Amino acid sequence: MDFTLNGEGGYSKVESYDDTTTEKLSNNYSEIIGLLGEDVNREGLEKTPLRVAKAMQFLTQGYQMNPEEIIKSAMFKEDYQQMVIVKDIELYSMCEHHMLPFFGKAHVAYIPRHHITGLSKIARVVEAFARRLQVQERLTTQIKDAIQNTLNPLGVAVVIEAQHMCMQMRGVQKQHSETTTSDFTGAFLNNQATRSEFFNIISNKLH
């Protein structure tokens, strides 16, 4: 899976896979399926190793994406110094402990100092970090750090709400559990009123 910077300053997906990586992954998945007690040569599974090899490359495509470069690709000088919030960003990731999915929503805010970025770039930063083997705690901090380090805003706030299949399908098997993580810098960390405003906005519908 390749990601290239197009002429308009955005990232576009190219549906191609590294042949060597795909072949090695496919061979490994063939062996895994056999070890699980299945016949990899039967009709329903014959092409499964190849499909899984491509799927896993897609699900971990974030390793080929540079979040800070994504922000810089649409970075503009602006005097605006009020809160910018992109909420309810869908995310899908893979728990690094069991390689099972976790999914949910990210809410991201920042207060510009001298620069803003395109709103879609915030969602792309979430995607770049989510499409890796992850833990939710690290994912939250990585998103915060990328925005803080690139835009140097007055503050950044990130909240993630997610459900983990490793808790719902195995282990304690708690079907309706949800995990919330948060991380803050600057004004969101040091000013209770600013942080409360952020939480009020992401908690309420505006319509």
N, C-alpha and C positions, 0 to 999 in steps of 0.2 A: 504494500500500500504506500503510495507516494503522495506527498503534499507539496505543492509548489506555490510560490507567490505569483499571482497573476498581475497583469498590467494595471489593474484598477486598485492595487494595494491590498487585495484580499487573498485568502487561501482557498484553493479549490482542490477537490479530491480527484485523484487519478486512480481508476480501478485497475491497478496492476499489482502483482505480488512478486517478491523475489523467488525465483524458481528454485534455487538451492535451499532456501529456508522452507519453502512449501514442501519440497520433497522430503526433507529431513523430518519435519513435523508430521507429515502424512505417514511416513514409515513408523514413527514412534507411536502414533495413535492406532495404527494397525496392530502393533504389539500390545498396547494397552487394552484394546477391545478383546483381543484373544485371551489375555490374562484375566479378564472379567468373566470369561466363560462363554463368549459368543463366537460365532463363526463369521469372521470378517468377509468371507467370500460369498455369503448368501446375498440374495438380490437386494434386500433392504439396506444392507450395510456395505455393499461393495464400494460405493463412492463416498461413504461417510468419512473415512480418514482424510481425504482430500478436502471435503467440505469443512471439516473441523479445523484443518490446518489454515484455511483461508479465513474462517470465522475468527480464530484466535488472533490472527494478524490484524484483523479489523478491530477487534475489541481492545487491542493494546496499541493502536495506532498513535496514541499520545506520545510514545517514545520518539517518534519522528517529527513532532511538532515543538516549536520553540515559543512558549507563551509570551515571553517578553518581546519577541519579534512580532508576534501577532498584535500586541498593543501598539508597538511603534509604527506598524503599517498604516495606522489611522490615528495619529497623534497630532493634536492641534493646540496652538496657543489660544487661551481664552481666559477672561477675567472673572468668569463665573465662579463663585465660592459658596454655593449652596449644595445641599446633599443631592447626589445622583444615585438612584437606586435601580437596579435591575433585579426583579424578584421572580420567584417561581421558575427558575431555570432548570429544566429537566436534566438529570444526570444519570448515567449508567456506568457502573464501575465493577471491578472484580476484586474481591477480598483476597489479599495476598496469602492469607493463612490456609484457606481451603479452595481457593480459585472458584468460588461461587459468587454470583452477582450480588451487588447491593445497588439500590436505586432510590431516587427521591428527587428533592428539589434543593437548589442553592439560591440564597438571597445575598446579593452583593451590593455594597454601597461604598462610595468614596466622596470626599469633599475636595474638589480641585484646589490646587495652589496656583499653578500657572498653566497647566495643560489638562485637556480632556482627551478621551479616546472614543472612537465609534462605539455605540451601545452594543452592537453585535459582537464586538471584540471581547467584551466581558464574558459573554456566553461562550465564546470560542476558547477563552482561557480556562473556564470551567471544564470544557470538553477535553482540552489538551492534557490536563492533569487527571481527569476522571478515567480516560482511556488508557490506564496503566494498571499494573497490580498495585493495589492501594490499601490503606486503612483510612477510615473517614477522618480521623484526627489529623493525619498528615495532609490529606487532601485539602482540608479547611485552611491550614496554615500556608500551604504552597500557593493557593489562590491569592490569599492576603499578601504574601511576600512579593509575588510577581507584580501585582498592581502597585504596591508601595514602592518597590525598587525602581519601577519604570516611570511612573507618573510623578512620584514624590508628592503625593497629595497631603492635605492637612490631616487626613485620617482615612482608614479603610475598615470596613466591617464585613465579615462573612459569617453566615449561618447556613448550615446544611442539616436537612431533615431527611433521614433515609431509613429504609427497611432492608434488613440483611437476610439473605436466603440461608446463610450458615446458621442463623438462629431459628428460622422458620421451617426449614426442611430437615435439619439434623440438630444435634445437640439438645438444647432445652425445648425446641419445637414450639416456641411462643409465636403464634400466628399474627398477632396484631401489635407486636412490639415495634417501636420506632426510636431511633437514636438521633439526638440533636447535638451538634457541636458548633462552637462559635469561636471566633478569634477577632481581635481588634487592634488597631494602632491609633496613635494621635488623639484627635478629638473624640473618637468613639470610645477610646480607652480611658481618657482622663475627664470626660465631661458626661455626667450622668444624664443630663437633659438631652444631649445629642444622642446618646445611646438609647434612651427611652423613646425618642422620636422615631428612630430607626425601627425598633421593635414594634411600635404602634402601627407603623405603615405596613410592615410585612405581615402583621397579624390581621389586618382589616382589609376588606374589599373597598375599593374606592368608588364603586358604582352602586 
